[in-house]
């Protein structure tokens, strides 16, 4: 008997030549070189994951596809194939099924996204998000268009966080499949439920499925009550939230569990009645645009039929003789450009009927009343400002990101591909196009969901601007350091999340940070309060930027001044690009909102008495700010001047 081990005959990874793989010979490297190796290794992991998906898809094609249409066995071909993979790799059956599912989805539904994984543009942990959130486009003729839209977004320069990735994918799907999104929401509303699952050790889990805005309000109430303890409370944050949730529902006691006597800790027993009476209104911000509020609009004629090169052939038709046949004349997946829809900026939100009574007279914003003291939870949505949702021109960059069908074609067919009117002529059912909204903490919501919230009598709708080109005020009248309410709302709607690479914290929960430090004595030196000079950061990354050796920068893109380039410079000098997906991609009409220049009003200096002590050239803080301004300028010059080019003699030193 001969025993054969799995993988026998293959060279162990540890025995491979690291140099041939582009890896350093040793891991004992300085931090800057270690970061370079980490980036290269991450690209290698992405390539190996793509290779793994290719192998799994190949196994699916051989072991599953020939039998899946008629295999009615309980342990069908798909289950047996997954079991083979699970046994070989020593993973669970569920993990193997997920691997097969993702591999087939990337091969058939998302080939362009798979190329992004192969090239190291997207990391493997993002693939599950993309696959799961595009499941409902399976088998649809516009699947290739969604695939190309997502791939084009992934190839932008910039960083991605999981929350930004979800928002981007949901936006791309909604633009191609608004009817399905509306149908899913109605079905979800009908299927809301409350379930209890018994666990081990005497514990159980309760799940309440409700509209997103209700859960956001509930979460805010629970979080606020859970915070009413002293620093010596021994529970974890999650355990305190669980106790606070139960106390709110049952109206039982809640308090601090520290070991101090009740006379020393005023949080031992919290009166929930007083807590509710003094509770501030819970604000849920929703960003949308006026066209979404008014309802779907007729779609352009060129969007009412499918132009996808991957549409299934119509039965009983000789496609070789049909003009527009996807096989005879494949077209670019981005061959159709949607017409923009211009509307005035607006923000909307929802609130509890007991806490807000809006008055809708003319164009004046609704007024809010005080919350009822008898209500334990008062919710409101003071809508965040937003703008028109212009349909994205999907014909841009078609040479770089156009979807190409799997088959080959001759030169004559390739010429036909330039004719964007050719392709599938099947109706897509998109007689109307609709906008979307962005709900912090939840993400992209459909236009129907937005209108449900707007129809609530307790909702306040506050347009940002008057729809004209008149610049909005950028600062508070009495303090040029403080942004105006309009600029505050605009920055958060534009950034969506904390702008630090990889951070998921919503912009509405963070701080507004002056990218270049504000000079209170000489505002003209930099750091002015403006749309370009401010960015949203969560509290942790705001403190990290302020007190650590990280330097951030933000300036208009030379190729598109309405967009911003964001960078983070690490302590070792490495520059990392900021987010690749922002509110401009959800609501492109944000580009049309302009703000006036902030006033250059220096803070009056106090009279300095005669001193004999030796003085610094400038205060320590001012010197630190000047050094950071110099470093930002050097980084910008490096991006403008190629490293191999010699700057002209009149080029100023990169101070």
BAKE-25194 format. One record per residue: x, y, z of N, C-alpha, C in turn. Coordinates in pm, whole numbers, plus 50000, padded with zeros to 5 digits. Each point is the difference from the previous one (the first is absolute). Example, Ala and Ser with C-alpha at 12.3 -4.5 7.8 and 13.67 -1.06 7.14 Angstrom:
<rs>
513194943150780499115011950000500905012050000
499655010549928500825011950006499235010950073
</rs>
This chain:
<rs>
500854988150000499155011950000500895012450000
499625009549919500765012549990499135011450052
500545007850091499285011750054500515012749933
499075007249945500365012449931499465011850079
500875009350037499585011750074499505010849905
499105008150052499465010949921501125009949967
500085003749875501015009849960501374993949979
500104986949999501304993749983500585003449864
501305002249998500685003249875500155014949977
499225008050072500115014649986501095005250092
500705010249954501055006250081499375007850114
500394997650123499435007850111500265014949980
499065008150045500155014449983501265005150068
500334994150115501185004750073501294997349924
499974990449907501204996649924500125007849871
499005007749964500065007849876500975011650015
500515004349887500935011249998499235013050022
500245006650112499285012450030500315010949897
501215000449954500375010349903499184998449873
499784987349958499194997649880498565004550019
499524999850124498655004550029499935015050025
501125006849989500035014450026500015003550146
500294990150086500025002450144501425001950048
500205007450109501365001650053500514986850056
501324998550000500604987550047499814998050149
499815010850074499824999150144498855009150043
499424996750113498925008450054500535010350099
501294999350030500605009650092500365012649922
499005008649981500165011749914499655012750077
500545011249957499535012850056498525001949970
499325008350079498565001349989499565004449861
500755009149936499595004749868500054988749898
501074991850004500094988749907498994989150036
499724998550129498994990250041498625003949946
499705013049997498735004549944499934997049851
501105002349929500034996649857499724985149980
500654991750082499794985549988498564996350035
499405006950099498614997250036499065003149884
500235011349933499175003649885500144989549890
501234995849973500224989849897499364986850040
500124996350129499414987550046498475000549991
499415011650029498555001249990499544998049856
500755005549903499664997849860500154985249964
501024993450059500174985749975498874991750058
499535003750119498864992950061498765001449911
499795012249946498865002149912500114991249875
501214999149943500184991749881499764985250033
500524995450114499804986050037498524997150026
499295009650057498564998050022499284999249866
500395008749906499414999249865500294986349939
501224995150016500364986949947499174989150066
499775001350129499154990350071498595000049944
499465011849975498665000849941499984993849861
501045002049921500054994149867499984984850007
500764994450095500034985550015498634994750046
499395006950094498684995650047498975000849889
500065010649918499075001149888500234989049899
501254996149980500304989049908499424986850051
500124997650132499414988050057498485000349987
499405011750018498555001349986499574996849857
500775004749902499664997449860500054985149967
500924992850064500164985849969499074991050081
499825003150128499304990950089498555003850027
499615012449973498665004550039499155003649879
500535008349911499185005449890499354989249913
500684989049967499334990049914498784993550065
499875001150132498934992750068499015009150074
500275013050012499225008350090498555001949955
499734998549871498635002449953499054988550035
500524987850013499104988850028500364992450127
501015004650075500434992950120499065003250116
499194990150041499055002150108500414992850128
501194994550004500454993150120500165009950115
499784995250120500205008850116501465004350007
500894990649979501435003249990500325001649852
499635011449945500145002149856501455002749963
500215002749872501365001849950500695011950066
499275010750024500595011850064500474996650141
499154992750075500374996150136501224991050000
500064990649905501134990649995501285007349961
499895009549908501195007649961500515008350117
499085006650072500405007750118500614991150106
499444987950018500554990750099501414995849963
500254998249870501354996549956500995011050036
499605012549975500895011350033500175001250151
498894998750074500065001450145500904989450062
499904987649953500824989250055501475002249968
500285004349878501395001949959500665011450076
499275011150019500595011850064499755000450150
499274990150052499674999650144499255012550043
499005003749922499135011150035498584994850012
499105008150049498624995650018499294999049865
498904992650002499204998649879499445013749957
499605008150096499485013249967501055008949935
501234999450050501075008049940500294995449858
499944987149976500234994849865498885004249905
498754999650047498895004649916500155014849965
500425008050099500215014249973501115002149897
501064992250011501095001049902499494996949860
499214989349985499464996549869499065010949948
499145004950088499045010349960500705012549952
501005004650076500725012149962500794997849872
500574988149984500794997349880499135000549875
498824993950007499105000149884499485014149973
499715007450107499515013849982501065008649932
501254998750041501065007949938500224995949855
499854987349971500204995449862498875004349909
498764998550045498855002249912499395013950012
499975005450122499295012550022500915012050013
501204998050054500885011250031501414997649946
500154997349871501354997349948500935012050011
499495012149985500855011850011500465002250144
499144997250096500405000750140501064989650030
499874988149940501024989750018501365004649949
500015007649890501265005449950500605009950098
499165007650067500505009350102500664992450114
499424988650040500624991750104501314994449950
500034995349878501244994449943501125010349999
499655012549970501025010549989500335006550134
499404995250108500295005750130499335013350025
499025003749918499305012750017499054999450119
499414988450023499064998250111500514988350084
499775000750131500474989550089498974988950011
500424987850035499054988850005498835002050096
500215007250112498905001250096498895009049947
500235007449893498945008049939499164992049901
500534988849952499304992249897498684994650051
499974995150123498754994750056498925010850004
500415012350034499045011250002499435002449862
500875000349899499555003049864499104988849949
500384987650022499214988749950498624999650066
499975001650132498734998850070499045011349966
500535011949974499125011449974499655001549853
500454990749916499605000049859499274987149962
499534992650099499364987149971498745001649916
499265010850021498725001549932500135004249854
501205003049953500175002949857500364987349924
500074988850069500344987349935498994996949890
500514997349880499154996549888499375011849930
500195012150050499465011949935500935004649889
499425005649895500835003949886500935011650033
499675007950103500845011350034501074996350103
500164987250029501034995950096501385004449955
500264999349868501315004349950500205014950019
498945007849995500125014350021500355003050146
499344993050093500315001850142501434995650028
500404988949942501374995150017501005010549954
499775006049885500925010149948499985012650085
498825004050050499925011750087500834998050126
499854988450063500734997250124501504999249973
500384993349892501424998749969500635013549972
499285008749931500545013349972500205007950129
499064998750093500155006950129501164994250080
500184986849996501094993850075501375004449949
500105003049874501305003649942500355014750018
499135007650067500385013750032501145000050101
500795010549993501045001650102499345003750132
500384993450106499435003050130499804987450082
499555001850122499844989050094498524996850020
499754987950052498644995250022499894994950143
498915003450062499624993850126498814990849971
499714990350087498844991449974498705007749982
499785010550079498765007649988499945007549867
501115005849956500015006849870499794990149887
500554988050014499824989849898498524996249990
499334998250111498584996649998499195011249936
500295012550036499265011249943500205000949850
501234997749954500275000749856499254989149925
500074987650049499344988949930498495002149999
499435004250112498565002450005499595011149903
500835010249988499695010949906500004995049857
500994992049963500094994949863498834990749967
499614991650096498884990949976498705007849989
499815009850086498755007649998499835007649870
501085004849941499905007449875499544991249885
500294987250006499614990949893498754992050033
499634999550129498934991050040499075006550101
499475012049972499175006850101498704992850030
499404993749901498734993050022500174988650099
501084992349983500244988850091500275005050141
500685011550011500275005550133498695003850069
499105006549925498715003750059499214987650042
500014989749915499264987850032500584993250125
501335000150012500624993850117499625007450128
499945013449992499645007750121498574996950042
499074999549905498624997050037499894986150061
500724990649944499974986450054500614999750140
501095007550018500645000250132499105006450105
499275010549962499085006450095498914990350044
499514991949907498964990350035500544988950089
501294997049987500584988750071500735004050127
499775012050052500655003850125499504990750111
500874997350096499684989850098500805001950127
499604993150102500714999550127500204985350033
501234995750012500294985850022500904998550122
499904988550063500824996650116500664986649973
501294999550025500764987549980500684996450131
499704988350051500604995650125501434995749976
500885004550086501414996649988500454990850111
501304999850019500564991350103500225008050128
500254992950110500335006050130498885009050051
498754996949963498895007750051499795013549936
500665003049890499845012749929499184997949874
499475010949949499214999549877500225012949923
499674999849870500155011649914498645003849944
499735013149999498765005249943500345008849880
499264998349893500235007749878498735007149962
500105013249985498855008249960500315006049864
499304995549898500225004849864499025011349970
500555012149986499185011949979500685008949897
499295010449953500655009449908501285005750059
500925003249913501345004150044499965012250090
499145009749967499985012350080499534997350142
499124990250018499544996650135501144994050082
500774991449936501104993550071501085010250034
500265009649910500995010450029499575008150122
498725003650007499505007550115500094991850128
499644987249992500084991250117501444998650047
500924998449906501414998650035500515012550071
499595011849952500435012450064499475001050142
498764996050023499425000550134500704990350095
500254987949952500674990050084501425004650033
500695005249901501385004450022500065011350102
499055009349992500005011250094499744995150143
499034991050019499734995050134501174991850053
500634992249913501124991750044501195008350044
500085012549953501115008750037499805006650135
498824998450063499705006650127500574992050117
501304997549998500674992850109501315007150030
500574996950113501285006150036501144991949939
501225005449998501134992849938500354986950068
499534997750120500364987850072499024988549975
499055001849909499094989149964500804988549941
499704987850045500824988449961499534993249872
498855003749945499474993349882500675005149873
500004991749898500475004449869498945009149938
500385007149896499055009149934498824992149944
500274988249943498924991849944499064995050109
500554996050115499164995250110499145011350056
500565011950011499205011450048498875003149903
500294999349869498955002649901498894989750010
500354987450024498984989650015499115002950121
500615003850112499225003250120499135012349977
500545010049930499245012349974498814997249908
500194991449901498914996549909498864993350076
500344990750086498974993050078499295009650093
500745009350060499385009650091499045009249927
500345004349880499125008649923498704992949963
500114987349963498824992649956499084996750117
500594995650111499194995550114499765010950103
500655011849980499885011150095500424995650140
501054991950006500574995850128501255008350029
500604997250113501125008250043501274997749920
500785010649992501324999349936500925009250077
501224995650020500965008550070501394994449994
500915007350062501404996150001500204988250095
500904991049967500254988550086501395000750065
500535012050015501305001450065499894995850147
501144997950064500004995250138499975011350102
499795012549953499915011150095498615000550063
499875005250119498675000850063499105009649924
498714998450021499025007849926500125014950029
500545003350116500175014250032501135006549923
500934991949948501165005549927499814999849849
499084991849950499784999149855498565004049971
499865011349933498655005049971499354992749884
500694990349941499444992549887499504986250041
499944997450133499604986750046498584996549954
499095009550011498624997949957499585011649911
499664996949875499615010349904498504999449981
499355011450024498555001049983499715001249850
499414989649942499765000049855499005010749960
499085003650092499045010649967500715013349983
500885003350095500775012349987500974999249882
500554988249977500924998349887499295003049869
498764995249985499255002649877499595014649990
499675006150114499545013949997501115009549960
501244996650036501135008849970500774995649876
499524989749935500734994749884499925009849883
501135002549935499945008349879499374992349885
499515007249903499424993549883501084992649923
499674988249956500954991949924499865003749853
501085004849942499975004949863500564989349907
499254996849897500454990649897500115007949870
501195001449950500225007849879499854991249876
499305005249904499814993149873500345009549887
500904996049914500435008449888499334995149873
499345009049931499364996349874499935012349912
499194999749895499885011249908498535002349964
499725011349938498625003849974499324990749901
500734994949901499364991049903499584987050066
500754995450098499614987850071498755002450082
499875011850059498825003150080498745000749915
500135004849877498825001549915499614987149930
500894990249997499654987249940500794997049875
499864987849948500744996249879499665009049882
500965001749911499805008049879500174990849880
499415003449886500154991549881501464998049963
500334987749969501374996749963500285004449857
501245003749970500365002849860499724987849913
499685002649875499644989149909501114989749990
501265004550003501104990549982500244991450123
499285002650111500134991450117498864990250013
499065000549909498834991350014500224986349935
501094998549928500354987049943501394996450047
500284987249998501284995050048501075001849893
501165005050039501155000949910501124990750045
499694991050089501034991350054500494990149895
501314997549995500534989949907499794985850049
499514998350123499864986650055498554995750014
499115006649928498594996050008499814986449934
499154991950060499754986749945499285001049867
500324991549904499325000549870498514997350013
499235007049920498564997749999499694987149925
499154991550055499744987149935499285001849867
500354991349904499314999949872500425011049905
501135006650029500465011049915501394996849950
500215001949871501334998049942500825012550030
500774999350108500705012050045501135003949908
500494990949920501085003749910499535010049896
498675000049973499485009149898499305012150059
499985001050134499285010950064500985011150033
499665011749955500855011550033499895002750149
501155002350064499995002050143500204987150076
500294988949930500224987450068501235001050088
499924996150128501145001650088501194991449961
499764989049928501134991849958500665005849876
499175004649908500565005449877500645013650022
499465007750091500555013450022499975003550148
500964994850074500025003150143500255014850022
499305005550097500165014150031500585001750138
500475011750023500565003150131498905000150104
500364995150117499025000250109499695014050046
500875009649965499745013950036499615008149879
499274994049907499725006749874498855009850009
499285000250110498855008850012500285010150108
499825012549970500185010550099498645005350039
499724999850127498715004850047499985015250002
498825005549973499875014450002499885005050142
500705011050033499935004950137498645005650034
499674999150125498755005550052500385011350096
499635012049968500405011550079498915003350100
500375001950122499035003450102500665008450107
499205006050086500545008150107500404991150116
501065003950071500454991950113498985000150113
499944988950068499064999050110500474989250094
499625001050125500274989350095498714996650070
499844987550032498764996150067500304990250110
499034998050089500194990650108498674997550068
500014991250099498754996650065500125001950150
498895002150066500005001650144498704994650055
499964997750130498794994850060498905010649994
498784995649978498895009449989499805007750128
500374994250114499815006950127501035010950021
501144999249933501085009250031500135011549903
499544998449878500165010449900498695001849926
499575012449989498785003049924500365009849891
500334995449881500465008949895498875008549945
500375012149957499085009049931500535002049860
499224996349903500455000849862499245010949928
500485012150013499385011349932501025006149907
499694999849871500935005349901501264991949998
501155007150002501294993349998500715001050133
499315005050104500665001350129500194986350063
501144997850066500194987250068499024998350113
499704987550028499014997150104500555003450137
499125004350088500415003350136499844987850089
500854999150101499974988650090499495004250136
499214991650062499505002650134500784991950100
499815002750126500724992750104499464985950010
500854990250032499544986150012499114998250122
499134990449989499104996850110500764993650114
499765004550121500734994650115499584985850032
498864995949953499524986650032500574989449909
500695004349895500534990249906501404995850043
500264987150017501344995850040501035002249891
499604999449874500925002049890499395009849903
500695010949974499525009849903500934999849881
499494997849884500844999149882499685011349905
501025004549930499835010649902501004998049890
499695005149887501015000449897500075013949946
501025007450037500215012949938500834997149879
499365000749884500604994849882501275006849966
500954991949968501255005349953499845005049859
500665010749966499835005649868500534990949894
499435000949887500494992249889499675007049872
500194992949890499895006649873499454990649896
500015005049876499444992249892500824987649973
499324989649960500674987749962500114999849849
501155004049949500214999249857500384985849965
499384994749898500334986549958501434999649949
500754990150040501404999249964500164997149852
500965006649939500284997649859500844987349990
499344989049971500704987349999500814997849874
500015009949912500824998449881501415004950024
500285006550112501335005050026500974988650023
501245002049957501054990050017499614986549942
499255000149891499554987349943501154991849947
501085006749956501134992649945500694991750107
499935004650125500724993350106499144989850074
498705002450006499184991550086498854993349930
499935000949869498874994049930499994985150019
498814994550021499874985650015500154993449864
500754989349998500244992949875499404986150012
499214995749904499424986750008501064989249993
499634988250048500984989350010500444994849864
499175001549897500344994449870500945009549926
500584995249896500885008149917499245004749877
500575009949932499355005249881501075004549902
499635001049873500965004049899500055015149991
500805005249906500215014349989498715007249963
499224994149911498765006549960499035001250117
499944989350081499145000550117500505010250099
501315001250014500555009850092499625014149959
499985002549869499585013249954498555002650035
499174989749989498605001550034499805003450147
500974995850085499865002650142500035014850032
500545008049907500035014350023498625006249987
499094993149936498645005249983499234997550128
499825010650083499374998350129498504997749990
499435001049882498574997349988499744985249978
501084992349979499824985849976500004992750134
499574987849999499934992250123498594994650019
499764994450115498704994250030498925010750000
498854996749945498895009549995498854995750091
500294991050096498954995750091499615011650093
498715002050025499605010450098500524996550138
500505010250070500534997850134498965002650108
498885005949962499015003550101500325012650075
501035007349957500395012350067499345011949931
498685000750008499295011449943500205012550084
500374998150129500235011350089501324997850074
500655010950033501224999450081499735007350131
500654995650103499765005250134501335002950067
499965008550100501195003250076500144991050121
500975003350083500254992450123500215009950113
500094994850119500345007950117501114993150077
500645007550087501054994350084499635002250145
499904989050075499635000350141501234995950081
500615009250074501214996450077499754988350093
500934991050003499874988050080499314988749929
499325003049889499304989849923500594999149859
500145011449934500555000149864498985005049900
500054994449879499135004249891498604994450021
498995008649985498624995550003499325004449871
498954993249963499345002549872499195012950004
499635004749881499165011949991498654998150066
499444988049989498714997250065500125001250151
501114995250054500245001150144500125014750040
500695007849919500145014350027498645006750005
499164996949905498685006449995499114995550115
500194987750047499264995550118500365008850120
501295002850016500425008450111499535014449982
500075005049876499595013849975498505001850022
499204989649980498555001050017499594999850147
500934996250089499684999950142499715014350045
498885002450070499675013750041501025006350094
500864992050061501005005550092501345002849934
500074998349869501265002149930500235014849972
501255004050012500415013749967500874999349875
499675007749900500775000649875500675013649993
501305000049991500755012549998500895000449875
499595007449900500865001249881501305007250034
501054996049934501295006650014500155009949886
499845012950030500055010149897498645002549940
499965009849910498745003849936499924995949855
500914991349955499994995449861500645009749904
500595010950048500675009649912501514998650017
500745008549930501464999950008500525008850113
499135005150082500435008750109500824991950100
501245004350029500824992450096499384999950139
500094988850067499514998750136501075004750098
499615004750117501015004150099500804988150048
501305001950015500884989050039500244999550150
499885011250070500345000350141498895006650080
500124998750131499105007250089500315015049991
499005008750002500275014449985500965005550104
499944994850121500815005550107501334992850020
500214988949931501214992250024500424993149871
501045004949932500424993749873500594986150017
500224995650123500514986550024498884989749993
498785003750035498884990750006499284999549866
499774988049944499274999249873498535003250019
499395005149896498565002650003499254986750002
498715000750032499184987850000499944993949861
499955008549896499954994849863501304992949964
501145005850036501284993749967500184987250081
499605000250126500094987950083499244988549936
498755002749959499194989449939500584995749865
500525009549923500584996749870501214990850014
500895003150093501214992050019499634985650036
499044998450088499644986450043499294992449887
499175007049923499354993449887501024996649891
501025008249985501024997549898500914988450038
500404999250129500984990050041499364986650037
498754999950045499264987950037500574993150122
501304997350000500654993050110501255007850041
500624995650106501315005250036500934998349880
500755010649967500824999749878501324992950018
500294994850118501244992450020499874986649927
501034995749928499904987549923499574988250087
498974993149956499544987950066499025002050113
499655012450035499135002450116498534999649957
499164993950085498584998349971499105009750076
500545008250087499165008750082499275010149914
498665001450015499275009949920500485014250029
499985008349897500455013850016499145007450101
498724996350013499105006950092500364997350145
500774989650027500394996950137501405005050034
500655006849907501375004250021500155015050013
501245004649989500355014150012500275005749862
499885013149989500475007149882501395005450030
500964995549923501405003150027500545009749896
500725010450044500745008649909501224992149948
500004997049872501094991949945501345006950025
500125012549957501145008250038499625007550126
500814998850102499655005250131499655015049991
498925003550066499515013849996500935009050081
500415010949940500855009850067499085011050054
499764999850130499075009750059500565014349994
501325001349992500605013349995500075005449859
500384991449906500135004149860499244990149912
498685001249990499214990449920500444999549854
500585010649948500405000149860501174990649972
500684995250104501124990949979499554985849965
498754997050019499524986549967499054994850105
499374989049966499084993950094498675007150011
499615006849895498745007450006498814990250000
498905005050052498784992050008499275000849867
500144989549919499384999849868499704985549964
499294998249889499664986449957501244991949969
501005006349941501254993049968500854997850123
499875008750099500884999350116499504991350112
498784994749991499444991850108499784985849953
500074990850094499724986049971499454993250124
499194989749980499414992750112500974989450049
500174999350132500834989650061499324995450128
500114987150027499544995050128500935005350109
499574999250124500785005950108501404993750010
500104986849983501314993450011500965005249894
499585000349874500915004349894500255015050005
499055007650053500245014350020501145002050101
499944992650111501075001050100501314994649945
499944989449921501214994349943500705010049908
499225007049919500575010149911500575011850080
499305003850108500405011950074501264997750083
500104988450065501074998150098501074990249955
499774992249895501034990849951500685006249879
500904992549938500795005249889499384996649865
498684999349995499304997949873499595013749945
500235002149872499665012749936499014997249888
498825006450008499014998149894499985012349911
499464998249880499905010949904498744998049918
499515011049945498774999749921500015012249909
499864997649870500045011149905499254995949874
499555009749920499224996849879500814991849900
499334990749936500614991949895500255008949878
501245000749951500285008649883499174996349878
499654987249986499224995749884498515002150018
499545001750124498575002150030499935008350127
500045013349989500085008550120498844998350097
498884994449955498894998150092500224988350095
500974991449969500314988750087501295002850077
500224992450106501155002250087500934988049998
501295002750011501004989750023500365000450148
499914988650065500334999250142501174990550019
500935003750086501164991650027500294999950150
500604989150044500524998750136501474996549987
500875007950061501434997349998500384993550132
500524987849993500394992650118501295005750059
500324996550123501225005450061501274997149921
500024988949923501224997049923500015007049865
499015008249969499985007549875499144993849891
499474988150023499154993649899498665007249992
499495001949878498735006849978498944990049959
498875000150067498874991149973498835008649953
499374995949890498875007549948498764998050086
499155010250004498774999550076498914992349928
498745001750042498914991649947499785001949851
499684988849933499725000349856498535002449971
499154999150100498555001449980499475009650105
499355010849955499505010250092498555003449965
499475010150068498645004249973499805005249860
501065004749934499875004549862499544988649909
500414987850034499644988649916498574995550024
499445003350115498604996950029499095011249951
500415012350025499245011949960500945009649927
500234997949870500945008649928499635014750001
498745003350026499605013950004500665007950113
500674993350094500755007250102501045009249939
500444996649877501005008449934499495014149975
498685001649991499445013049964499885009350119
500214995250121499875008450119501315007350025
499945012950014501205008150021499835008150128
501135003350061500015007850122500875012349981
499665010750069500785012249993501324998650074
500925009049972501294999950067499845003950145
500674993150091499925003950141500715013250022
499585007950098500665012850025501384998150060
500925008849962501354999850057500035009750119
499364995850106499915008650118500894994150108
501215005750020500884994550104499485003050139
500314991150092499645002250139500905010650059
499445010450062500865010750054501004994450101
501245004449985501034995750094499975008750126
500334993750110500145007650123501315007849998
499985011450064501215008250005501094992650075
501194999449941501124992950060500855009850079
500124998450132500845009150078501474997849968
500805009450038501434998749976500584988250073
500664991149927500564987950059501514999849977
500704994650095501444998449986500384985649971
499024990750022500304985949975500114997449851
500884990849963500194996549860498744993449945
499595004049881498764995249940500294990349886
499044990849977500064991349883499695008149875
500454995349882499605006849876498484999949981
499364989450051498554998849992499574990050106
498745000350041499544990050097500184985849947
500134990650090500274986149961498894994749909
498755003350032498904995249915500085006049860
500345012749991500115006349870501134994049918
501114996550067501114993549930499594986249948
499234992650082499544986849956499085001249879
499115009950004499095001949887500775004049876
501015008550013500805004049885500754988149941
500514991350087500714988249949499064991049922
498774998350049499054991649929499585006249868
499875013149994499685006549873501114997749898
501275000750046501124997549911499994985649948
499664990650089499994986049957498884997449900
498855006150020498924998649903500415005649865
500695011350001500445006049874501004990949929
500914993950076500964990949938499294988049938
499004994650070499274988549946499285003649872
499415012049994499305004049878500985001749885
501185005650028500995001749893500464986649946
500124990050088500404986749953498974994249906
498725003150022498954994749913499975007349867
500415012850000499965007949876501244997849916
501194999350065501274998549929500414985450003
500104993249884500434986049998501394998750060
500284989050068501304998350067501185000849904
499834995349873501134999549907500245013349931
499075009450013500155012849933500825009550085
500835007949935500785010150070499225012950001
499715005650116499205012350002500775011649939
499305009349937500685011549942500645008650107
500905008949955500755008250094499115009250082
498845004049943499145009350071499024993050093
500144986550016499114992850091500395003050143
499055004450084500365003450138500384987550078
500865001350099500354988450082498764994250065
499944986950014498804993650059499955001650151
499865012250044499845002350143498584997450040
</rs>
